[in-house]
Amino acid sequence: MKILVRAPNWIGDAVMATPALSALGRRFPSADIALLARPTIAALFEAHPGIDRRILYERPGRHDGLGGLVRLTRALRRERFDLAVLFQNAFEAALIAVAAGIPKRIGYARDGRRFLLTESYLGASAPHHQRAAYLHLMTLCGADGADASPRLWVRPEERAEAARIAGWSEMGTGVCINPGAAYGPAKQWASERFAAVADGLVRRFGIRVVIVGSAAEREIAEAVRRAMTAPAVVLAGQTTVRQMMGLLACCRLLVTNDSGPMHVAAALGTPVVAIFGPTDPTATSPAGAPCVIVQQPVDCAPCTYRVCPRFSDVHRCMTGISVTAVLAAAESALTESGLRDMGKPVA
C-alpha cells in the first residue's frame, strides 16, 4: 500500500500532526508512506522513522502557478498512491490528491472541499486542540485516535554541531530565547522584557544565551541582544531547520512566544516557558516535555488577531505579562532540570 500524507504548512501544526502520523504507521506497518511538504516542513521529518520518503512541494519554486501544479500532480500520478491523508485543510490539498488520481482521500471538510474527499469529518466536529484534531482524523482509516505527545528526532551529530555553533562547551549548558513569532506581531512579547529575563538567568545560573529565530526575525533578535547587559549569541536567520532543531534539542530551556520553535522544542524533550497572548493555549499548547504557559487573562483574548486591533490599552494580553512572572517560571524550570544556582553575577 502507498500512502501520501499532505503535511501542514506551519511548523507548529506539522509538529502537532506527528502523533497522528505515528498512528497511521501503526495502522499500516508495511505501507510506503510519503510526506508531501514544503521544504521547511520536510526538513523537520528528515530523521522521522514514520516517513519512508519526502516529496518536496516547492512553492515558491518549480511548483508555482498552473504549470507547476500540473508538474506536481503528474509526478504524483506516476506514483500510483492508494490513499491520501490530508492534514492540510486547504481546498488545494484535496484538488492535488484528486488530480493525482489517488482513489481514497481523507481529511476535514473545510474550505469548500467536501466533494473532493471520499471520507471526511465536518470541520466543526474536530476536537478543540489541534493535536487531537489530527488524531481524530486518523479514525477514518481505522487508526488509533488516542491522544499522544508529539515527537521529533535529531541525530547525535546534529546535537554536537549545534553546541559548536552556539559556542557551548558541552550540551545542556545553554538557554535559547525565541522572541519572534511567524503568525504576527500580536504574539510577540517585548524584546526588552525577553532581554531582562535572559539577563536574570545569566546572573543566577551563569548560563549562556542563544537567541534563535528565522531570517525575518533577525531584527527583533538583535534588539533583544542590544537590550541585554550579559553577552548573547544571535543565530536568528543563520541556521538551517535541522541546525535549529539541534540547538533546541541540546539546550537546557527555551523561553519563547507561542510559535513553531515552541512545539519543536517540546517534541524534542526540551522544557519550555511559553508566553501566550492573543492565541488559545487550550488549542495549541505544546506537549512532549515540561511546559509552563505564562499568560495574562483579559476579556478580549484569545482573539487570534495577527495585529492587536485595539486603539486604547493596546496589546494588554502581552503587556500585562511581567518579567517577574516569566523569569520565575524559567528559574523554576532550570532548577527542576537540575541546573545549579551559581549564586553570583556572571560578566
C-alpha positions as CSV (number, residue, x, y, z in Angstrom):
1,M,0.0,0.0,0.0
2,K,1.2,3.5,-0.8
3,I,0.1,6.4,1.3
4,L,0.6,10.1,0.6
5,V,0.5,12.4,3.6
6,R,0.0,16.1,2.9
7,A,1.7,18.0,5.7
8,P,0.5,21.3,7.2
9,N,2.4,24.4,6.0
10,W,3.2,25.8,9.5
11,I,5.9,24.3,11.7
12,G,3.8,24.2,14.8
13,D,0.9,22.5,13.0
14,A,3.3,20.0,11.5
15,V,4.7,19.1,14.9
16,M,1.2,18.7,16.3
17,A,0.4,16.2,13.5
18,T,3.3,13.8,14.5
19,P,1.1,11.7,16.8
20,A,-1.4,11.2,14.0
21,L,1.5,10.3,11.7
22,S,2.6,7.7,14.2
23,A,-0.9,6.3,14.5
24,L,-1.1,6.0,10.7
25,G,2.2,4.0,10.7
26,R,0.9,1.6,13.3
27,R,-2.3,1.1,11.3
28,F,-0.4,0.3,8.1
29,P,3.0,-1.0,9.3
30,S,4.1,-2.3,5.9
31,A,2.9,0.7,3.9
32,D,5.1,3.0,1.9
33,I,4.4,6.4,3.5
34,A,5.5,9.5,1.6
35,L,5.2,13.0,3.0
36,L,4.3,15.9,0.6
37,A,5.6,19.1,2.3
38,R,7.1,22.5,1.8
39,P,10.9,22.3,2.1
40,T,11.0,23.8,5.6
41,I,8.4,21.3,6.9
42,A,10.1,18.4,5.1
43,A,13.3,19.2,7.0
44,L,11.5,18.6,10.3
45,F,10.9,15.0,9.3
46,E,14.3,14.2,7.9
47,A,15.1,11.7,10.6
48,H,11.5,10.7,11.4
49,P,11.0,6.9,11.5
50,G,7.4,7.1,10.4
51,I,8.2,8.5,7.0
52,D,9.7,6.4,4.2
53,R,10.4,9.4,2.0
54,R,9.7,13.1,1.5
55,I,8.3,14.7,-1.6
56,L,9.1,18.5,-1.8
57,Y,6.3,20.8,-2.7
58,E,8.4,23.7,-3.9
59,R,6.3,26.7,-3.9
60,P,7.7,29.3,-4.4
61,G,9.8,27.5,-6.9
62,R,9.2,24.9,-9.6
63,H,5.6,24.2,-8.5
64,D,4.4,27.8,-8.8
65,G,1.4,28.6,-11.0
66,L,-0.8,26.3,-13.1
67,G,2.3,24.8,-14.8
68,G,3.9,23.9,-11.5
69,L,0.7,22.4,-10.2
70,V,0.4,20.2,-13.3
71,R,4.1,19.2,-12.9
72,L,3.5,18.1,-9.3
73,T,0.3,16.2,-10.0
74,R,1.8,14.3,-12.9
75,A,4.7,13.2,-10.7
76,L,2.3,12.1,-8.0
77,R,0.1,10.3,-10.5
78,R,3.1,8.2,-11.6
79,E,3.5,7.0,-8.0
80,R,0.0,5.4,-8.0
81,F,-0.8,6.2,-4.4
82,D,-3.7,4.3,-2.8
83,L,-4.6,6.7,0.0
84,A,-4.1,10.4,0.6
85,V,-4.2,11.7,4.2
86,L,-4.7,15.5,4.1
87,F,-3.6,17.1,7.3
88,Q,-3.6,20.5,5.5
89,N,-7.1,21.8,5.3
90,A,-6.9,23.9,2.1
91,F,-9.0,23.2,-1.0
92,E,-5.8,22.9,-3.0
93,A,-4.6,19.9,-1.0
94,A,-7.7,17.9,-1.9
95,L,-7.5,19.1,-5.5
96,I,-4.0,17.9,-5.9
97,A,-5.0,14.5,-4.5
98,V,-7.8,14.2,-7.0
99,A,-5.7,15.3,-9.9
100,A,-3.0,12.8,-8.8
101,G,-5.6,10.0,-9.2
102,I,-5.5,8.9,-5.6
103,P,-8.7,6.8,-5.1
104,K,-9.1,7.3,-1.4
105,R,-8.8,10.8,0.1
106,I,-9.5,11.6,3.8
107,G,-9.5,15.0,5.5
108,Y,-11.6,17.6,7.2
109,A,-14.4,19.0,5.1
110,R,-13.2,22.6,5.2
111,D,-12.5,25.3,2.6
112,G,-15.4,24.0,0.4
113,R,-13.7,20.8,-0.4
114,R,-16.1,18.1,0.9
115,F,-17.0,16.9,-2.6
116,L,-13.3,16.2,-3.3
117,L,-12.9,13.9,-0.3
118,T,-14.0,10.2,-0.3
119,E,-14.2,10.2,3.6
120,S,-14.3,13.2,5.8
121,Y,-15.3,14.8,9.1
122,L,-17.0,18.1,9.2
123,G,-14.6,20.8,10.4
124,A,-17.0,21.6,13.3
125,S,-16.6,18.1,14.6
126,A,-12.8,18.4,15.2
127,P,-11.6,18.3,18.8
128,H,-10.6,21.7,20.1
129,H,-6.8,21.0,20.4
130,Q,-5.1,20.8,17.1
131,R,-3.1,17.8,18.1
132,A,-6.3,15.9,19.0
133,A,-7.9,17.1,15.7
134,Y,-5.3,15.4,13.6
135,L,-5.5,12.2,15.7
136,H,-9.3,12.2,15.3
137,L,-8.9,12.3,11.5
138,M,-7.0,9.0,11.7
139,T,-10.1,7.1,12.8
140,L,-11.4,7.5,9.3
141,C,-8.8,4.9,8.2
142,G,-9.2,2.7,11.3
143,A,-6.2,4.1,13.1
144,D,-6.0,4.7,16.8
145,G,-7.2,8.2,17.7
146,A,-5.9,8.1,21.3
147,D,-4.0,11.2,22.4
148,A,-0.3,11.1,22.4
149,S,2.6,13.6,22.6
150,P,4.4,14.9,19.5
151,R,7.9,13.7,18.9
152,L,10.7,14.7,16.6
153,W,14.2,13.2,16.1
154,V,17.6,14.8,16.0
155,R,20.8,12.8,15.2
156,P,23.7,12.9,17.7
157,E,26.0,14.6,15.3
158,E,23.3,17.4,14.8
159,R,23.3,18.0,18.5
160,A,27.1,18.2,18.6
161,E,27.2,20.6,15.6
162,A,24.5,22.8,17.3
163,A,26.6,23.0,20.5
164,R,29.6,24.1,18.5
165,I,27.6,26.7,16.5
166,A,26.2,28.1,19.8
167,G,29.7,28.2,21.4
168,W,28.6,25.9,24.2
169,S,31.4,23.9,25.7
170,E,29.0,21.0,26.2
171,M,25.4,20.1,25.5
172,G,22.9,21.2,28.1
173,T,24.8,24.4,29.2
174,G,22.7,27.0,27.4
175,V,19.3,28.6,27.1
176,C,17.5,29.5,23.9
177,I,15.4,32.6,23.6
178,N,12.9,32.9,20.7
179,P,11.4,36.4,20.6
180,G,9.7,36.2,17.2
181,A,6.5,34.6,16.0
182,A,5.7,34.0,12.4
183,Y,2.0,34.4,12.9
184,G,2.3,38.2,13.5
185,P,3.4,40.9,15.9
186,A,0.4,40.4,18.2
187,K,2.1,37.2,19.5
188,Q,5.4,38.9,20.3
189,W,6.3,39.8,23.8
190,A,8.5,43.0,24.1
191,S,12.2,42.5,23.2
192,E,13.4,44.4,26.3
193,R,11.4,42.0,28.5
194,F,13.0,39.0,26.9
195,A,16.3,40.7,27.5
196,A,15.6,41.2,31.2
197,V,14.6,37.5,31.6
198,A,17.8,36.4,29.8
199,D,19.9,38.6,32.0
200,G,18.2,37.3,35.1
201,L,19.0,33.7,34.1
202,V,22.6,34.6,33.4
203,R,23.0,36.2,36.7
204,R,21.6,33.4,38.7
205,F,22.8,30.3,36.7
206,G,25.8,31.5,34.7
207,I,24.1,30.0,31.7
208,R,24.9,31.1,28.1
209,V,22.1,32.6,26.0
210,V,21.5,32.0,22.3
211,I,18.8,33.9,20.5
212,V,17.1,31.9,17.7
213,G,14.6,32.6,15.0
214,S,14.1,33.0,11.3
215,A,15.8,35.5,9.0
216,A,12.7,37.7,9.2
217,E,13.1,37.7,13.0
218,R,16.7,38.8,12.9
219,E,15.9,42.4,13.8
220,I,13.9,41.5,16.9
221,A,16.6,39.0,17.9
222,E,19.3,41.8,17.7
223,A,17.0,44.1,19.7
224,V,17.0,41.5,22.5
225,R,20.8,41.2,22.4
226,R,21.3,45.0,22.5
227,A,19.0,45.3,25.4
228,M,20.9,42.7,27.4
229,T,23.7,43.5,29.8
230,A,25.1,40.0,29.6
231,P,26.6,38.6,26.3
232,A,24.4,36.6,24.0
233,V,24.8,34.9,20.6
234,V,22.3,35.7,17.9
235,L,21.7,32.9,15.5
236,A,18.3,34.0,14.1
237,G,18.4,33.6,10.3
238,Q,21.8,31.9,10.4
239,T,20.7,28.3,10.9
240,T,19.1,25.6,8.8
241,V,15.9,24.0,10.1
242,R,18.0,20.9,11.2
243,Q,20.6,23.2,13.0
244,M,17.8,25.0,14.7
245,M,16.4,21.6,15.9
246,G,19.8,20.7,17.1
247,L,20.0,23.9,19.2
248,L,16.6,23.2,20.7
249,A,17.5,19.6,21.4
250,C,20.7,20.3,23.3
251,C,19.8,23.5,25.2
252,R,18.5,23.4,28.8
253,L,15.4,25.5,28.3
254,L,13.5,27.5,25.6
255,V,11.8,30.8,26.5
256,T,9.5,31.7,23.7
257,N,6.4,33.2,22.3
258,D,3.6,30.9,21.0
259,S,5.5,29.7,17.9
260,G,6.8,26.9,15.8
261,P,10.0,26.5,17.8
262,M,7.9,26.2,20.9
263,H,6.4,23.0,19.5
264,V,9.7,21.8,18.1
265,A,11.5,22.1,21.5
266,A,8.7,20.3,23.4
267,A,8.7,17.5,20.8
268,L,12.4,17.1,21.3
269,G,12.1,16.8,25.1
270,T,13.3,20.3,26.0
271,P,11.5,22.2,28.7
272,V,9.6,25.3,27.5
273,V,8.4,28.5,29.0
274,A,5.8,29.8,26.6
275,I,4.2,33.3,26.5
276,F,0.6,33.3,25.2
277,G,-1.3,36.4,24.4
278,P,-3.9,36.5,21.6
279,T,-3.9,32.8,20.9
280,D,-5.5,30.0,22.9
281,P,-3.3,27.5,24.8
282,T,-6.2,25.1,25.1
283,A,-6.0,24.7,21.3
284,T,-2.3,25.0,20.5
285,S,-0.3,24.3,23.7
286,P,2.8,22.2,23.2
287,A,3.3,18.7,24.6
288,G,6.2,16.2,24.9
289,A,8.2,18.0,27.6
290,P,7.5,20.0,30.7
291,C,5.9,23.3,29.6
292,V,4.9,26.3,31.7
293,I,2.4,28.7,29.9
294,V,2.5,32.3,31.1
295,Q,-0.4,34.5,30.1
296,Q,-2.4,37.5,31.4
297,P,-6.2,36.8,31.3
298,V,-8.0,39.7,29.6
299,D,-11.6,40.0,28.3
300,C,-10.6,40.2,24.6
301,A,-8.3,37.2,24.5
302,P,-8.0,34.8,22.8
303,C,-8.8,36.9,19.7
304,T,-6.2,35.2,17.3
305,Y,-5.6,38.6,15.5
306,R,-2.2,38.9,13.9
307,V,-2.1,42.6,14.9
308,C,-3.8,44.0,18.0
309,P,-6.9,45.9,16.8
310,R,-7.4,47.9,20.0
311,F,-6.6,51.7,19.9
312,S,-6.6,52.1,23.6
313,D,-4.9,49.8,26.1
314,V,-3.1,48.2,23.2
315,H,-1.8,44.7,23.4
316,R,-2.7,44.3,27.1
317,C,-2.8,40.5,26.8
318,M,1.0,40.8,26.3
319,T,2.0,44.0,28.1
320,G,0.2,42.6,31.2
321,I,2.7,39.7,31.4
322,S,5.5,40.8,33.7
323,V,9.2,40.0,33.5
324,T,8.9,38.7,37.1
325,A,6.3,36.1,36.1
326,V,8.3,34.8,33.1
327,L,11.6,34.8,35.0
328,A,10.2,32.9,37.9
329,A,8.8,30.3,35.5
330,A,12.2,30.0,33.7
331,E,14.2,29.8,37.0
332,S,11.8,27.1,38.3
333,A,12.2,25.1,35.1
334,L,16.0,25.3,35.2
335,T,16.1,24.3,38.9
336,E,13.9,21.3,38.3
337,S,16.1,20.2,35.4
338,G,19.0,20.1,37.8
339,L,20.9,23.2,36.9
340,R,22.7,24.6,39.9
341,D,22.4,28.2,41.1
342,M,25.7,29.9,40.6
343,G,24.9,32.4,43.3
344,K,26.9,35.2,41.8
345,P,26.7,37.5,38.8
346,V,28.4,36.4,35.6
347,A,30.2,39.0,33.4
